[in-house]
């Protein structure tokens, strides 16, 4: 097995991002932030905070399918509700500086295939039990669908590099390291835009299957308007 050095200078194994890891790497430091009570009527169940039995896994899969459907329709609030969480905070930045915002083989890719747009969102979602996850979503636009397809093949390999998330600091969080194991990607806008999403625990507890489902739902969110 080969190894690579991530954006934080850590040595990590090179593996497929999808279906490769049995468990997520735990984030370094945790925020001192609770989930506000009230809000969505009926409360939000902590789907991702309990043990991982067969029934719980099936429930997460069902919720994920429903959440992806709502996300693809452009209804982010409903997508998160389907997952048993609500959005707490979000920061969006838009530019086209893919080369400067990337590292590893991903950065090398941009040297010969520039992107046409870059949208990055950092957000937190939480349930009524105080479990909070931080989610990074990146939309990368290309001139052709073929360029986006080749980029997806590269991004889907763990250890190939990354486009740096905005950083949890924009949300007032500390040292949340994205492992790449809770990951989702999807092409949209005629195949010319690749969405890449990652998720990690920020407070409380989430099963790896739940974090991965959050990322796969986030990857279906439409490109932000410009």
BABAKOL-762732 format. One record per atom (N, C-alpha, C): residue in three letters; y negated, z negated, x; residue number from 1. Coordinates in steps of 0.2 Angstrom, whole numbers. Last residue first. Example, Ala and Ser with C-alpha at 12.3 -4.5 7.8 and 13.67 -1.06 7.14 Angstrom:
residues 2
PT residuo    py    pz    px num
PT     SER    11   -35    64   2
PT     SER     5   -36    68   2
PT     SER     0   -39    64   2
PT     ALA    28   -39    66   1
PT     ALA    22   -39    62   1
PT     ALA    16   -39    66   1
This chain:
residues 226
PT residuo    py    pz    px num
PT     UNK  -162    47  -123 226
PT     UNK  -167    47  -118 226
PT     UNK  -173    50  -121 226
PT     UNK  -149    36  -130 225
PT     UNK  -154    41  -130 225
PT     UNK  -159    41  -125 225
PT     UNK  -133    33  -121 224
PT     UNK  -140    30  -124 224
PT     UNK  -145    36  -125 224
PT     UNK  -118    39  -127 223
PT     UNK  -123    39  -122 223
PT     UNK  -130    37  -125 223
PT     UNK  -107    29  -137 222
PT     UNK  -111    35  -135 222
PT     UNK  -116    34  -130 222
PT     UNK   -92    20  -131 221
PT     UNK   -99    19  -134 221
PT     UNK  -103    26  -132 221
PT     UNK   -80    19  -126 220
PT     UNK   -81    24  -131 220
PT     UNK   -88    24  -134 220
PT     UNK   -80     9  -116 219
PT     UNK   -80    16  -114 219
PT     UNK   -81    21  -119 219
PT     UNK   -79    -2  -124 218
PT     UNK   -86     0  -122 218
PT     UNK   -86     7  -119 218
PT     UNK   -65    -2  -126 217
PT     UNK   -69    -1  -132 217
PT     UNK   -76     1  -129 217
PT     UNK   -61    -4  -113 216
PT     UNK   -59     2  -116 216
PT     UNK   -63     3  -123 216
PT     UNK   -66   -17  -111 215
PT     UNK   -69   -12  -107 215
PT     UNK   -67    -5  -110 215
PT     UNK   -59   -24  -121 214
PT     UNK   -66   -24  -121 214
PT     UNK   -69   -18  -117 214
PT     UNK   -46   -23  -115 213
PT     UNK   -47   -20  -122 213
PT     UNK   -55   -19  -123 213
PT     UNK   -47   -30  -104 212
PT     UNK   -46   -23  -103 212
PT     UNK   -48   -20  -110 212
PT     UNK   -48   -43  -110 211
PT     UNK   -54   -40  -106 211
PT     UNK   -53   -33  -105 211
PT     UNK   -36   -44  -116 210
PT     UNK   -42   -44  -120 210
PT     UNK   -48   -41  -116 210
PT     UNK   -27   -44  -106 209
PT     UNK   -26   -39  -111 209
PT     UNK   -33   -38  -115 209
PT     UNK   -31   -56   -99 208
PT     UNK   -32   -49   -96 208
PT     UNK   -32   -44  -101 208
PT     UNK   -39   -68  -110 207
PT     UNK   -33   -65  -107 207
PT     UNK   -34   -58  -104 207
PT     UNK   -52   -78  -105 206
PT     UNK   -50   -72  -109 206
PT     UNK   -44   -70  -106 206
PT     UNK   -62   -93  -107 205
PT     UNK   -56   -90  -105 205
PT     UNK   -55   -84  -109 205
PT     UNK   -79   -98  -101 204
PT     UNK   -73   -99  -106 204
PT     UNK   -67   -96  -103 204
PT     UNK   -89   -85   -95 203
PT     UNK   -88   -92   -97 203
PT     UNK   -82   -93  -102 203
PT     UNK   -86   -72   -90 202
PT     UNK   -92   -76   -88 202
PT     UNK   -92   -83   -90 202
PT     UNK   -73   -61   -86 201
PT     UNK   -75   -67   -90 201
PT     UNK   -81   -70   -86 201
PT     UNK   -77   -43   -87 200
PT     UNK   -75   -49   -83 200
PT     UNK   -77   -55   -87 200
PT     UNK   -75   -25   -87 199
PT     UNK   -77   -32   -91 199
PT     UNK   -74   -37   -87 199
PT     UNK   -82    -9   -87 198
PT     UNK   -78   -14   -84 198
PT     UNK   -80   -21   -87 198
PT     UNK   -82     9   -90 197
PT     UNK   -84     2   -92 197
PT     UNK   -79    -3   -89 197
PT     UNK   -89    25   -90 196
PT     UNK   -85    20   -86 196
PT     UNK   -87    13   -88 196
PT     UNK   -90    41   -96 195
PT     UNK   -92    34   -97 195
PT     UNK   -87    30   -93 195
PT     UNK   -96    56   -91 194
PT     UNK   -91    52   -91 194
PT     UNK   -94    45   -92 194
PT     UNK  -101    71   -99 193
PT     UNK  -103    65   -97 193
PT     UNK   -97    60   -97 193
PT     UNK   -96    83  -103 192
PT     UNK  -100    83   -97 192
PT     UNK  -102    76   -95 192
PT     UNK   -88    85  -114 191
PT     UNK   -85    84  -108 191
PT     UNK   -89    83  -102 191
PT     UNK   -97    85  -125 190
PT     UNK   -94    91  -123 190
PT     UNK   -90    91  -116 190
PT     UNK  -100    71  -125 189
PT     UNK  -105    76  -124 189
PT     UNK  -102    82  -122 189
PT     UNK   -87    63  -114 188
PT     UNK   -90    64  -121 188
PT     UNK   -96    69  -119 188
PT     UNK   -73    54  -108 187
PT     UNK   -78    59  -107 187
PT     UNK   -80    61  -114 187
PT     UNK   -70    37  -102 186
PT     UNK   -70    42  -108 186
PT     UNK   -75    47  -106 186
PT     UNK   -62    22   -97 185
PT     UNK   -66    28   -95 185
PT     UNK   -65    33  -101 185
PT     UNK   -61     5   -92 184
PT     UNK   -60    10   -97 184
PT     UNK   -64    16   -95 184
PT     UNK   -54   -11   -86 183
PT     UNK   -57    -4   -85 183
PT     UNK   -56     1   -91 183
PT     UNK   -50   -22   -76 182
PT     UNK   -52   -22   -84 182
PT     UNK   -56   -16   -85 182
PT     UNK   -50   -20   -63 181
PT     UNK   -44   -20   -66 181
PT     UNK   -45   -20   -74 181
PT     UNK   -62   -21   -57 180
PT     UNK   -60   -14   -58 180
PT     UNK   -53   -14   -62 180
PT     UNK   -69   -33   -54 179
PT     UNK   -62   -32   -50 179
PT     UNK   -60   -25   -51 179
PT     UNK   -85   -38   -52 178
PT     UNK   -80   -34   -56 178
PT     UNK   -75   -31   -52 178
PT     UNK   -91   -54   -51 177
PT     UNK   -88   -48   -47 177
PT     UNK   -84   -44   -51 177
PT     UNK  -105   -62   -54 176
PT     UNK  -100   -60   -57 176
PT     UNK   -97   -54   -53 176
PT     UNK  -117   -71   -48 175
PT     UNK  -111   -69   -45 175
PT     UNK  -105   -67   -49 175
PT     UNK  -124   -77   -63 174
PT     UNK  -123   -78   -56 174
PT     UNK  -117   -75   -53 174
PT     UNK  -137   -71   -75 173
PT     UNK  -130   -74   -73 173
PT     UNK  -130   -74   -65 173
PT     UNK  -148   -65   -80 172
PT     UNK  -148   -72   -79 172
PT     UNK  -142   -75   -77 172
PT     UNK  -146   -52   -82 171
PT     UNK  -145   -56   -88 171
PT     UNK  -146   -63   -86 171
PT     UNK  -147   -47   -69 170
PT     UNK  -152   -45   -74 170
PT     UNK  -152   -48   -81 170
PT     UNK  -137   -52   -62 169
PT     UNK  -143   -56   -61 169
PT     UNK  -148   -53   -67 169
PT     UNK  -126   -44   -63 168
PT     UNK  -126   -49   -68 168
PT     UNK  -133   -53   -68 168
PT     UNK  -129   -27   -61 167
PT     UNK  -128   -34   -58 167
PT     UNK  -130   -39   -63 167
PT     UNK  -127   -14   -64 166
PT     UNK  -134   -17   -63 166
PT     UNK  -134   -23   -60 166
PT     UNK  -113    -8   -54 165
PT     UNK  -116   -11   -60 165
PT     UNK  -123   -13   -59 165
PT     UNK  -112     6   -43 164
PT     UNK  -114    -1   -44 164
PT     UNK  -116    -3   -51 164
PT     UNK   -99    16   -45 163
PT     UNK  -106    16   -46 163
PT     UNK  -108     9   -47 163
PT     UNK   -86    15   -32 162
PT     UNK   -89    14   -39 162
PT     UNK   -96    16   -39 162
PT     UNK   -70    18   -24 161
PT     UNK   -77    17   -24 161
PT     UNK   -80    15   -31 161
PT     UNK   -57    18   -25 160
PT     UNK   -60    25   -23 160
PT     UNK   -67    24   -23 160
PT     UNK   -50     7   -30 159
PT     UNK   -51     8   -23 159
PT     UNK   -55    14   -20 159
PT     UNK   -41    15   -42 158
PT     UNK   -43     9   -40 158
PT     UNK   -44     9   -32 158
PT     UNK   -45    29   -50 157
PT     UNK   -41    27   -45 157
PT     UNK   -44    20   -42 157
PT     UNK   -54    34   -59 156
PT     UNK   -48    31   -62 156
PT     UNK   -43    28   -57 156
PT     UNK   -63    42   -51 155
PT     UNK   -65    35   -53 155
PT     UNK   -59    31   -56 155
PT     UNK   -56    54   -50 154
PT     UNK   -58    50   -44 154
PT     UNK   -59    43   -46 154
PT     UNK   -55    59   -63 153
PT     UNK   -49    58   -59 153
PT     UNK   -50    53   -53 153
PT     UNK   -69    59   -65 152
PT     UNK   -65    55   -69 152
PT     UNK   -58    53   -65 152
PT     UNK   -73    70   -57 151
PT     UNK   -75    64   -56 151
PT     UNK   -71    58   -59 151
PT     UNK   -66    81   -64 150
PT     UNK   -64    79   -57 150
PT     UNK   -67    72   -55 150
PT     UNK   -73    80   -76 149
PT     UNK   -66    79   -76 149
PT     UNK   -64    77   -69 149
PT     UNK   -86    84   -72 148
PT     UNK   -85    77   -75 148
PT     UNK   -78    75   -75 148
PT     UNK   -84    97   -68 147
PT     UNK   -86    92   -63 147
PT     UNK   -85    85   -66 147
PT     UNK   -80   103   -80 146
PT     UNK   -75   102   -74 146
PT     UNK   -78    97   -69 146
PT     UNK   -92   102   -87 145
PT     UNK   -86    98   -89 145
PT     UNK   -81    97   -84 145
PT     UNK  -107   102   -77 144
PT     UNK  -101   106   -81 144
PT     UNK   -96   100   -82 144
PT     UNK  -117    94   -73 143
PT     UNK  -118   100   -75 143
PT     UNK  -113   104   -79 143
PT     UNK  -115    77   -79 142
PT     UNK  -114    82   -74 142
PT     UNK  -116    89   -77 142
PT     UNK  -119    59   -81 141
PT     UNK  -119    66   -83 141
PT     UNK  -118    71   -78 141
PT     UNK  -112    44   -84 140
PT     UNK  -114    49   -78 140
PT     UNK  -113    56   -81 140
PT     UNK  -114    28   -89 139
PT     UNK  -113    35   -91 139
PT     UNK  -116    39   -86 139
PT     UNK  -107    12   -88 138
PT     UNK  -111    17   -85 138
PT     UNK  -109    24   -88 138
PT     UNK  -107    -5   -92 137
PT     UNK  -106     2   -95 137
PT     UNK  -110     7   -91 137
PT     UNK  -100   -21   -90 136
PT     UNK  -104   -16   -87 136
PT     UNK  -102    -9   -90 136
PT     UNK  -100   -36   -98 135
PT     UNK   -97   -30   -98 135
PT     UNK  -102   -25   -95 135
PT     UNK   -94   -53   -98 134
PT     UNK   -99   -48   -96 134
PT     UNK   -96   -41   -95 134
PT     UNK   -90   -64  -111 133
PT     UNK   -88   -59  -106 133
PT     UNK   -94   -55  -104 133
PT     UNK   -87   -81  -116 132
PT     UNK   -92   -76  -115 132
PT     UNK   -89   -71  -110 132
PT     UNK   -82   -93  -128 131
PT     UNK   -80   -88  -123 131
PT     UNK   -85   -83  -122 131
PT     UNK   -86  -101  -138 130
PT     UNK   -90  -102  -132 130
PT     UNK   -87   -98  -126 130
PT     UNK   -81   -99  -150 129
PT     UNK   -78  -104  -147 129
PT     UNK   -81  -105  -140 129
PT     UNK   -87   -88  -156 128
PT     UNK   -89   -94  -158 128
PT     UNK   -86  -100  -155 128
PT     UNK   -89   -76  -142 127
PT     UNK   -86   -78  -149 127
PT     UNK   -89   -85  -150 127
PT     UNK   -99   -63  -134 126
PT     UNK   -96   -70  -135 126
PT     UNK   -93   -71  -142 126
PT     UNK  -105   -52  -122 125
PT     UNK  -102   -53  -128 125
PT     UNK   -99   -60  -129 125
PT     UNK  -118   -45  -112 124
PT     UNK  -113   -50  -113 124
PT     UNK  -111   -50  -120 124
PT     UNK  -121   -30  -102 123
PT     UNK  -122   -34  -108 123
PT     UNK  -117   -40  -108 123
PT     UNK  -129   -17   -94 122
PT     UNK  -126   -24   -93 122
PT     UNK  -127   -28   -99 122
PT     UNK  -129     0   -92 121
PT     UNK  -130    -6   -96 121
PT     UNK  -126   -11   -94 121
PT     UNK  -136    15   -86 120
PT     UNK  -132     9   -84 120
PT     UNK  -134     3   -89 120
PT     UNK  -135    32   -83 119
PT     UNK  -137    27   -88 119
PT     UNK  -133    21   -87 119
PT     UNK  -140    47   -75 118
PT     UNK  -136    40   -74 118
PT     UNK  -139    35   -79 118
PT     UNK  -138    64   -73 117
PT     UNK  -141    58   -77 117
PT     UNK  -137    52   -75 117
PT     UNK  -132    73   -65 116
PT     UNK  -138    75   -68 116
PT     UNK  -142    70   -72 116
PT     UNK  -125    72   -49 115
PT     UNK  -125    70   -56 115
PT     UNK  -132    73   -59 115
PT     UNK  -119    83   -37 114
PT     UNK  -124    79   -39 114
PT     UNK  -123    77   -47 114
PT     UNK  -107    86   -26 113
PT     UNK  -107    87   -34 113
PT     UNK  -112    82   -37 113
PT     UNK  -108    82   -13 112
PT     UNK  -107    89   -15 112
PT     UNK  -107    91   -22 112
PT     UNK  -111    69   -14 111
PT     UNK  -114    72    -9 111
PT     UNK  -113    80   -10 111
PT     UNK  -103    63   -24 110
PT     UNK  -110    65   -26 110
PT     UNK  -113    69   -21 110
PT     UNK   -92    60   -16 109
PT     UNK   -91    65   -21 109
PT     UNK   -98    67   -23 109
PT     UNK   -96    49    -9 108
PT     UNK   -95    55    -5 108
PT     UNK   -94    61   -10 108
PT     UNK   -97    39   -19 107
PT     UNK  -103    42   -16 107
PT     UNK  -102    48   -12 107
PT     UNK   -83    38   -21 106
PT     UNK   -87    40   -26 106
PT     UNK   -94    43   -23 106
PT     UNK   -78    33    -9 105
PT     UNK   -77    40   -10 105
PT     UNK   -81    43   -16 105
PT     UNK   -92    21    -7 104
PT     UNK   -85    24    -6 104
PT     UNK   -84    31    -7 104
PT     UNK  -104    19   -20 103
PT     UNK  -102    18   -13 103
PT     UNK   -94    21   -13 103
PT     UNK  -120    22   -28 102
PT     UNK  -113    22   -27 102
PT     UNK  -111    20   -20 102
PT     UNK  -134    24   -29 101
PT     UNK  -131    18   -33 101
PT     UNK  -123    18   -32 101
PT     UNK  -137    35   -22 100
PT     UNK  -140    29   -20 100
PT     UNK  -136    23   -23 100
PT     UNK  -131    45   -31  99
PT     UNK  -129    44   -24  99
PT     UNK  -131    37   -21  99
PT     UNK  -138    44   -43  98
PT     UNK  -131    42   -42  98
PT     UNK  -129    41   -35  98
PT     UNK  -151    43   -50  97
PT     UNK  -150    41   -43  97
PT     UNK  -142    39   -41  97
PT     UNK  -157    45   -61  96
PT     UNK  -152    50   -59  96
PT     UNK  -150    49   -52  96
PT     UNK  -159    33   -75  95
PT     UNK  -161    37   -69  95
PT     UNK  -156    42   -67  95
PT     UNK  -161    18   -84  94
PT     UNK  -159    25   -84  94
PT     UNK  -163    29   -78  94
PT     UNK  -154     3   -90  93
PT     UNK  -159     6   -85  93
PT     UNK  -156    14   -85  93
PT     UNK  -153   -11  -101  92
PT     UNK  -152    -4  -100  92
PT     UNK  -157    -1   -95  92
PT     UNK  -146   -26  -105  91
PT     UNK  -151   -23  -101  91
PT     UNK  -149   -16  -100  91
PT     UNK  -142   -38  -118  90
PT     UNK  -141   -32  -115  90
PT     UNK  -147   -30  -111  90
PT     UNK  -133   -52  -126  89
PT     UNK  -139   -49  -122  89
PT     UNK  -137   -43  -119  89
PT     UNK  -123   -53  -136  88
PT     UNK  -128   -58  -135  88
PT     UNK  -134   -56  -131  88
PT     UNK  -113   -46  -148  87
PT     UNK  -117   -45  -142  87
PT     UNK  -122   -50  -142  87
PT     UNK   -98   -55  -153  86
PT     UNK  -104   -52  -155  86
PT     UNK  -108   -51  -148  86
PT     UNK   -80   -53  -157  85
PT     UNK   -86   -55  -153  85
PT     UNK   -92   -52  -156  85
PT     UNK   -69   -47  -162  84
PT     UNK   -70   -54  -163  84
PT     UNK   -75   -57  -159  84
PT     UNK   -68   -33  -162  83
PT     UNK   -65   -37  -156  83
PT     UNK   -65   -44  -157  83
PT     UNK   -76   -30  -172  82
PT     UNK   -69   -29  -173  82
PT     UNK   -65   -32  -168  82
PT     UNK   -88   -33  -167  81
PT     UNK   -86   -37  -172  81
PT     UNK   -78   -36  -173  81
PT     UNK   -90   -22  -158  80
PT     UNK   -89   -29  -155  80
PT     UNK   -86   -34  -161  80
PT     UNK   -91   -12  -168  79
PT     UNK   -86   -12  -163  79
PT     UNK   -84   -19  -160  79
PT     UNK  -103   -16  -174  78
PT     UNK   -96   -16  -178  78
PT     UNK   -90   -16  -173  78
PT     UNK  -112   -14  -164  77
PT     UNK  -111   -21  -167  77
PT     UNK  -104   -21  -171  77
PT     UNK  -111     0  -162  76
PT     UNK  -109    -5  -157  76
PT     UNK  -107   -12  -160  76
PT     UNK  -108    14  -168  75
PT     UNK  -109     7  -171  75
PT     UNK  -107     2  -167  75
PT     UNK  -104    26  -165  74
PT     UNK  -111    24  -163  74
PT     UNK  -112    17  -166  74
PT     UNK   -91    31  -166  73
PT     UNK   -96    32  -172  73
PT     UNK  -103    30  -170  73
PT     UNK   -85    25  -156  72
PT     UNK   -86    32  -155  72
PT     UNK   -91    34  -161  72
PT     UNK   -85    12  -160  71
PT     UNK   -89    13  -155  71
PT     UNK   -91    21  -154  71
PT     UNK   -76    12  -171  70
PT     UNK   -83    11  -172  70
PT     UNK   -87    13  -167  70
PT     UNK   -64    16  -163  69
PT     UNK   -67    20  -168  69
PT     UNK   -74    19  -170  69
PT     UNK   -63     5  -155  68
PT     UNK   -65    11  -152  68
PT     UNK   -67    16  -157  68
PT     UNK   -60    -5  -164  67
PT     UNK   -66    -6  -160  67
PT     UNK   -68     1  -157  67
PT     UNK   -47    -1  -168  66
PT     UNK   -53    -1  -173  66
PT     UNK   -60    -1  -170  66
PT     UNK   -41    -2  -156  65
PT     UNK   -41     4  -159  65
PT     UNK   -47     4  -164  65
PT     UNK   -42   -16  -154  64
PT     UNK   -45   -11  -149  64
PT     UNK   -46    -4  -152  64
PT     UNK   -35   -22  -164  63
PT     UNK   -42   -23  -164  63
PT     UNK   -46   -18  -159  63
PT     UNK   -22   -18  -160  62
PT     UNK   -25   -16  -166  62
PT     UNK   -33   -16  -167  62
PT     UNK   -22   -25  -148  61
PT     UNK   -21   -17  -148  61
PT     UNK   -24   -15  -154  61
PT     UNK   -23   -38  -152  60
PT     UNK   -28   -35  -147  60
PT     UNK   -28   -28  -148  60
PT     UNK   -11   -39  -159  59
PT     UNK   -17   -40  -162  59
PT     UNK   -23   -37  -158  59
PT     UNK    -1   -38  -149  58
PT     UNK    -2   -33  -154  58
PT     UNK    -8   -33  -158  58
PT     UNK    -4   -50  -142  57
PT     UNK    -5   -43  -139  57
PT     UNK    -5   -37  -144  57
PT     UNK     0   -59  -151  56
PT     UNK    -7   -59  -149  56
PT     UNK    -8   -52  -146  56
PT     UNK    14   -56  -152  55
PT     UNK     9   -55  -158  55
PT     UNK     2   -55  -156  55
PT     UNK    18   -60  -139  54
PT     UNK    19   -53  -142  54
PT     UNK    14   -51  -148  54
PT     UNK     5   -70  -131  53
PT     UNK    12   -69  -134  53
PT     UNK    12   -62  -137  53
PT     UNK    -4   -77  -122  52
PT     UNK    -3   -70  -123  52
PT     UNK     4   -69  -125  52
PT     UNK   -16   -91  -127  51
PT     UNK   -10   -88  -124  51
PT     UNK    -8   -81  -126  51
PT     UNK   -33   -87  -130  50
PT     UNK   -27   -91  -131  50
PT     UNK   -22   -88  -126  50
PT     UNK   -45   -79  -130  49
PT     UNK   -45   -86  -126  49
PT     UNK   -38   -89  -126  49
PT     UNK   -48   -68  -137  48
PT     UNK   -46   -67  -130  48
PT     UNK   -45   -74  -127  48
PT     UNK   -51   -72  -150  47
PT     UNK   -45   -68  -149  47
PT     UNK   -43   -68  -142  47
PT     UNK   -59   -83  -157  46
PT     UNK   -58   -82  -150  46
PT     UNK   -51   -79  -148  46
PT     UNK   -67   -77  -172  45
PT     UNK   -61   -80  -169  45
PT     UNK   -61   -78  -161  45
PT     UNK   -83   -80  -178  44
PT     UNK   -79   -75  -174  44
PT     UNK   -73   -79  -170  44
PT     UNK   -89   -82  -195  43
PT     UNK   -87   -84  -188  43
PT     UNK   -83   -79  -185  43
PT     UNK   -94   -79  -207  42
PT     UNK   -87   -80  -207  42
PT     UNK   -85   -82  -200  42
PT     UNK  -107   -68  -201  41
PT     UNK  -104   -72  -206  41
PT     UNK   -97   -73  -206  41
PT     UNK  -115   -69  -186  40
PT     UNK  -110   -66  -190  40
PT     UNK  -107   -70  -195  40
PT     UNK  -124   -84  -185  39
PT     UNK  -124   -77  -184  39
PT     UNK  -119   -73  -188  39
PT     UNK  -118   -99  -178  38
PT     UNK  -120   -95  -183  38
PT     UNK  -120   -88  -182  38
PT     UNK  -123  -103  -161  37
PT     UNK  -119  -104  -167  37
PT     UNK  -122  -100  -172  37
PT     UNK  -123   -95  -145  36
PT     UNK  -127   -98  -151  36
PT     UNK  -122   -98  -157  36
PT     UNK  -113   -99  -132  35
PT     UNK  -114   -94  -137  35
PT     UNK  -118   -98  -143  35
PT     UNK  -121  -104  -116  34
PT     UNK  -117  -105  -122  34
PT     UNK  -118  -100  -127  34
PT     UNK  -121  -104   -99  33
PT     UNK  -124  -101  -105  33
PT     UNK  -119  -102  -111  33
PT     UNK  -121  -104   -84  32
PT     UNK  -122  -109   -88  32
PT     UNK  -125  -107   -95  32
PT     UNK  -109   -93   -77  31
PT     UNK  -115   -94   -80  31
PT     UNK  -115  -101   -84  31
PT     UNK   -99   -94   -62  30
PT     UNK   -99   -94   -70  30
PT     UNK  -106   -96   -72  30
PT     UNK   -93   -85   -48  29
PT     UNK   -97   -91   -51  29
PT     UNK   -98   -89   -59  29
PT     UNK   -81   -75   -48  28
PT     UNK   -83   -80   -43  28
PT     UNK   -87   -86   -46  28
PT     UNK   -68   -70   -59  27
PT     UNK   -75   -70   -56  27
PT     UNK   -76   -76   -52  27
PT     UNK   -51   -67   -56  26
PT     UNK   -56   -71   -59  26
PT     UNK   -63   -70   -55  26
PT     UNK   -43   -52   -59  25
PT     UNK   -45   -56   -54  25
PT     UNK   -51   -60   -57  25
PT     UNK   -30   -50   -72  24
PT     UNK   -37   -49   -69  24
PT     UNK   -39   -54   -64  24
PT     UNK   -13   -45   -70  23
PT     UNK   -18   -50   -72  23
PT     UNK   -25   -48   -69  23
PT     UNK    -6   -34   -67  22
PT     UNK    -3   -39   -72  22
PT     UNK    -8   -44   -74  22
PT     UNK   -12   -18   -64  21
PT     UNK   -13   -25   -63  21
PT     UNK   -10   -29   -68  21
PT     UNK   -11    -5   -69  20
PT     UNK    -9    -6   -62  20
PT     UNK    -8   -14   -61  20
PT     UNK   -17     1   -80  19
PT     UNK   -10    -1   -80  19
PT     UNK    -7    -3   -74  19
PT     UNK   -29    10   -72  18
PT     UNK   -26     9   -78  18
PT     UNK   -19     7   -77  18
PT     UNK   -32    11   -58  17
PT     UNK   -36     6   -62  17
PT     UNK   -32     5   -69  17
PT     UNK   -19    12   -46  16
PT     UNK   -23    15   -52  16
PT     UNK   -26     9   -55  16
PT     UNK   -25     4   -30  15
PT     UNK   -20     5   -35  15
PT     UNK   -23     9   -41  15
PT     UNK   -27    -3   -15  14
PT     UNK   -29     3   -18  14
PT     UNK   -23     4   -23  14
PT     UNK   -32   -20   -13  13
PT     UNK   -27   -15   -13  13
PT     UNK   -29    -9   -17  13
PT     UNK   -47   -25    -4  12
PT     UNK   -43   -25   -10  12
PT     UNK   -38   -19   -10  12
PT     UNK   -59   -35     5  11
PT     UNK   -53   -31     5  11
PT     UNK   -49   -31    -1  11
PT     UNK   -76   -36     1  10
PT     UNK   -70   -39     1  10
PT     UNK   -64   -34     1  10
PT     UNK   -89   -32     1   9
PT     UNK   -86   -33     7   9
PT     UNK   -80   -36     7   9
PT     UNK   -94   -28   -12   8
PT     UNK   -96   -35   -10   8
PT     UNK   -92   -37    -3   8
PT     UNK   -89   -16   -14   7
PT     UNK   -96   -16   -13   7
PT     UNK   -98   -23   -11   7
PT     UNK   -73   -17    -5   6
PT     UNK   -77   -16   -11   6
PT     UNK   -84   -17    -9   6
PT     UNK   -62    -8     6   5
PT     UNK   -67   -13     6   5
PT     UNK   -72   -12     0   5
PT     UNK   -45    -6     3   4
PT     UNK   -51    -3     4   4
PT     UNK   -56    -9     4   4
PT     UNK   -28    -2     8   3
PT     UNK   -33    -6     6   3
PT     UNK   -40    -3     7   3
PT     UNK   -11     4     3   2
PT     UNK   -17     5     7   2
PT     UNK   -22    -1     4   2
PT     UNK     6     0     4   1
PT     UNK     0     0     0   1
PT     UNK    -6     0     4   1
